[in-house]
Amino acid sequence: MYDYKSIHVGKDLFRAKKHEEDIVIINEITKVEFPLSLKAYGDGPLQLSTDSDQKMFPFLETQGVDITDHKQIEAIFKSREFVDFSVINVMPLIYDEKKQRCNIMIFDHEKARTATCRIVYVGENQRFDVGTNNVISGKGRAHPIFMFIDARGNYICEVRYGGASANALQRGLWTHTKNAVSYFDTLTNGWIDYSHNHTLVKLFSLALNSSEQGHKLANEILQKDIDRLKTL
C-alpha cells in the first residue's frame, strides 16, 4: 500500500503470548503506528482473539444462558473481561482454495457490538436452530460456546469454551466469514483471483538465480512502474 510500511515484530517481541500482533504498520505521512495480527484462514471459522487469559467464557457463564436484556449486554461489552473486543487488530486473508480466490476482510467489531441483541449458551451436543431461533439437542457441538445474535436472529460471533484443558481451537473469540458476512468490510473490494500468474512465477525464478546487481536493476524498473501507477 502506498505511503505505508510495516515491520515484523512477532518473533522478536510478542511470542511471550502477552500480545498477538505480528507486525506494526506505519503511516509514512502522519507517522502513526498501530500493531496488527495477520491470519490466513479458509472461508469459514475465523479466530479474532485467542483470549489467552481465559476470561471471556468463564465471565459469560456468570451472566446467564440466554441474555437478551440490552443493558446487561452493554455491561458485558464494557466489562474488563471484554476489553479486548473493542481493540481487535486482526487482518485476515480469507482464501477459497477450490475457486482459487482470496479476500482480505476486516471484522467490524463496533457494528457487531451495536447489533448484538442476544447472547445464548450452546452446550455440548446442542446446536442453534436458525429456523426457530432456539437451542436444540441432538448432534451438535463437541465443546460449548456463547453465540452472539442480532435482532434478525443472524449469527455475529461466538466465544468458545475457555477451560484449562482447552486448546487454541476451543478457546477465544471466533466468527464465521460465511455466516457473518454482513459484519465484515473487505479491503480488496471483494474476492481476488489468485490463479497461476506465470509472469510473476518467472520473475521470482529469475530473481533466485540472478546476482545482486540484477536485483538492483530490476528494483529500479519496478519502482518506476509503481511511480507510474501512483499517477493514474
Secondary structure, DSSP 8 states (H G I E B T S, - for coil): -TTEEEEE-HHHHSTTSS----EEEEETTT--EEEEEEEEEESSEEEEE--TT--HHHHHHTT-SEE--HHHHHHHHHSGGGGGGGG--EEEEEEETTTTEEEEEEE-HHHHHHH--EEEEE-TTEEEETTTTEEEESS--SS-EEEEE-TTS-EEEEEE---TT--GGGSEEEEETTTTGGGEEESSSS-EE-S--HHHHHHHHHHHTS-HHHHHHHHHHHHHHHHHHHH-
